[in-house]
Amino acid sequence: MTTSLAQPSGATGNQSPIRLGISGASGRLGQALLEAIVHEPSWQLTAAWVAGDDPKRGQETGLAGVRYTALPDANLPDSCIDPANPTYPQVVVDFSSPSALKPLLATLRHWNVPLVSGTTGLGADELAALREASTDIPVLWAPNFSLTVQLMQDFLARLGRVHGDSWQARIDETHRAGKKDAPSGTALALAQALTGSGSDQAGTAANALEKITDLTFALGPVSMQSHRVGQVAGIHEVKITTPGETLILRHEAENPALFARSALQVARWLVQQPAKLYDLKDYIQSVAPRKLV
């Protein structure tokens, strides 16, 4: 079990801010995280990690004298990772790349530091690494850090169970032109929720995905179409057809700040949790237990 190093609420009175490390700090969501904590005294940036060949490496982040640096080696001597050291992160938020995830997990397991990760496009090896790391540290992984999308996913899971086999669905997802993975992790999670084929906690149901073209996919009765346009933060539209009715759900993220705020909210919660693999459903159930209405 990880020792709780941070206060459960904001830095007020004698409470110290939570020391934060960001992996993928030069990316769109990494930059959104930096902007989110500029005027937030309950957070203190202590690390901003980027790829070794990132052009920002060595530059100032503009916060607390912290520079963009490469991820430290997991085998640093223990004297360099003393939890009392003011540069030692108490939790890390990761929006990097699949190739960066396993080295990050190795380092954080060695340091005994919790991880919140929203990196998508993960394969079986990365998903297995998340599960393995969670035996030592708290790990929360989610393909989308909109809490509303998580509630949408929960609803779709229930809808799929209620209607059995008597439904069909189409998911259209739109993201910025530079997004590399398709379909989006969110579209896949929504499809898995509908079909009951996925694990909420970094499961391996992506193996059932059928690729039709580079931007067209199917998961059982769910067809998926990906669109890559401009600088769209994220749009997901789900159309479900059952005998005699049609339901359309649409979620549109206006900007990356939405995901940054939610990731910080979840990170504040995660530092108080024992070692385990969590997802957003665990967080929502903790702060807003479901009640029958």
N, C-alpha and C positions, 0 to 999 in steps of 0.2 A: 504494500500500500504506500502511495506517495504521501509524504508529509505535507500538510497544508502550510504553504508559505505566505499566502496572501490574505488580506482582510476580505470579508464577504461583500463589503459595500465600498462606496467611493471614498477617496482620501479626504476625510474631514477630521478636524480636531487633531488628535495624536496619531491617527491612522496613516500608514505609509501607502503611497501609490503602489499598484501592482506593476512589477517590472516585466515588460513585454518584449519578446523577440518576434520579428516578422521574417518569414521565409518567402522569397519571391517579392521582395520589397520594391523592386523597380517596375513590376507589372501593374496593370490597371487596378487590380484589387489591392495590391500592396500599397500603391499610392493613395488609394481611398482610405486605407487603414491609417496611414500617416496623417492624412488630412483630418480624420475623425478624432485623433488624440491631441491635435495641436492645442485646443483650448479645454482639454479634459484633464483636470488635475488628478483624477483617480488612476491614471496610467502614466508610466514612465518608460519611454523607449530606451532599450539597452542594446538591441542588436537589430540590424537591417541586412539580412543576408541575400545575396544575389549570386548568379552563376559566375564561375571564375572568369569567363570571357565577356561579362556584361560591361558595356561602356560606362556605366555609372560606378563601377567598382572603384573605391578610393575617394569618391566625391562625398561631400557633406549632405546629409539628409535635410538639414535645416532644423533639426530637433536635438537639443541637449548635447550638441557636439558629436553626435553619433554619425559615423560614416557607413556607406555601403561597403560591406566586406563579404568575402567568401565564407561558407560554412566552416567553422573550426573542425579539426579532426576529432573524431570520437575518442581517440586514445590520448588526449591531452592528460598530463598529470593531474591528479585530484586537487592539487594546490591551486590550479587555474580555474577550478569550477566550484569553489567554495560557495555554498548558498548564501553566506553572509556578504559576499562580494557584491558591491552595488552595481556591477556590470553584468551580473548573472541573471538571466531571465527566469522568471517564475512560471511563465506559460508562454508558449509559442503559437502563433497563428500562421498557417501555411496556405498560400495560394501560389504555388510554384509550378512544377511540372512533374509528370510521372517519374522521369529519370532522377529527379532530385529527392524524391520522397524516401527511398530506402536509406541513403546516407543520412538524411535528416533524422529518421527514426533511430538509427544506430547511435547517433550523437545524443539524442534526447533520452534514450534508455540509459546510456552511460551517465548522463547528468541527473536522471530522475526528474525530468521536467515534463509536465502535461502538454499535449498537442491538440489543437483544433485545426483540422484540415478541410479545405474545400477544393483541393486539387482534383480535377476530373480527368477522364481518359485513362483510368487505371486498368491495368491488366491483372491476370490472376496472381502474378508474383507480388505486385504492390498490395493487392487486397490481402494476400496472405501475410505480408509484412505488417500491415496494420493490425491484424488479429494477433499476431505473435507479440508485437510491441505492447499491446494492451494487457498482457499478463504482468507487465512491470510498471506501466505508467497509465494514467487516464488518457484515453484517445477518443476524440469525437470526430467522426468523418461524416460529411454530408455533401451531396452534389450541388446543393443550392441552399444558401443561407437566408432565404426569405422564409420567415416563420409561417407566413400565409401559404406559401407553396407546400410546406409540410402538412398543414391542415387540409389542403386540397388533396394531397396524396393519401391522407388518412380517409377522407371521404370517398375517394375513388376505390380504395381497397374494400370498403364496406359495400359500395354500389356493386362491384364485381361479384361479391359473395351473394348479395341479395338476388341478383338477376341470373345467377348461374351461367349457363351457356347461351342465354338468349340475348346477346348484345354484340355489337361491333363498335369499334372506335378508330378514330383518326387523330393523330397528334401532329400539329404543325408547330415547329419551333424556329425562331428567328434570332440570330445573334450577329455580332459585328463580323465584318469580312475577314478579320484576322484570326478568328477562333479556329483552332486546329481540329478538335475532336468533333465527330458527328456520328450518331445523333448526340445532342447535349446530354450530360449526365442527368439533368432534370427530366428531360423527355423520357429517357430510359427508366428512371425511377418511377415516373407516373405510369408508364406502361407496365412495369413490374407490379405496381400496386394494383392495377386493374386485373391483371391476370393471376395474381397471387404467386408469381414465379420468382420473385426476388427476395433477398434478405435486406431488411432495413439497415443492417449493420455491415456494410461492405461485403455483400454476398457475391456469388459467382454466377448469377443468372444471366449475366451479359453473354455467356457462352451460347445461349439460346437465340441470340439476335440473328436475324437473317438480313444480309446486305443485298439489296436489289440493285441499286446504283450507288454512286459515291454519296448521294444525299437522300436516298430513299431506303427505308428499312421496314422490317416487320418483326413483331414479337407476338406469335400466335395470332389472335384476331385483331391485334392493334397494328395499324399501319402508321408509319412515321415519316414525315417529310421535313428535312432540314433546309433552312434558308440562311445565307450569309450575306448581309447587306449593311453597308455603311458602318456606323458606330452604335448599333442597337445594343442596349445592355442586356436584354433578354425578354422575349415574348413567347409564351406557351399557350396554345389553344387546343383544348381537348373537345372533340365532338363525339358523343356517345349516342348510338341509336339502339333502341329496344323496340319490340313490337308496339306500334302505335304512338311512339313518342321519341323526341330528340332533345338531348341536353347539351348545351355548349358552355364550357367553362374557359375563361381567358384570364391569364395573369400577365401583367406587363410591368417589368422593372424599369423605373425611370432613369436610374443611374446606379453606378457601382457602390455609392455611399450606403444604399439600402443593405447590401450584403456585409459591408464593413461594420456597420452598427450592430447588426445581429451577431456577427462573429465575435465581437468584443463582449456583447451581452452574454453569450454562451461561454466564452473563455473565463469570465468572472465567476460563473457557476462551476466550471470544470475544475478549477484549482481546489475546490472543496470536496471533490469526489475521489473515491478509491480507484485503484487501477482496474480498468474494465474498458471494453469497446462500447461506446455510446453513439447514439444518433440524435437528431433533433427531436424525435418523438420522446426520448427519455427526458430531454430538457423541458419540453412542453408539459409532459405529464407531471414533472416535478413542480413547476410553477403554476400550472393550471390543470389540476386533476379533472378528468372527464366526469361529468355528472349527467344522469339521465334527465331529459327535459320533456 
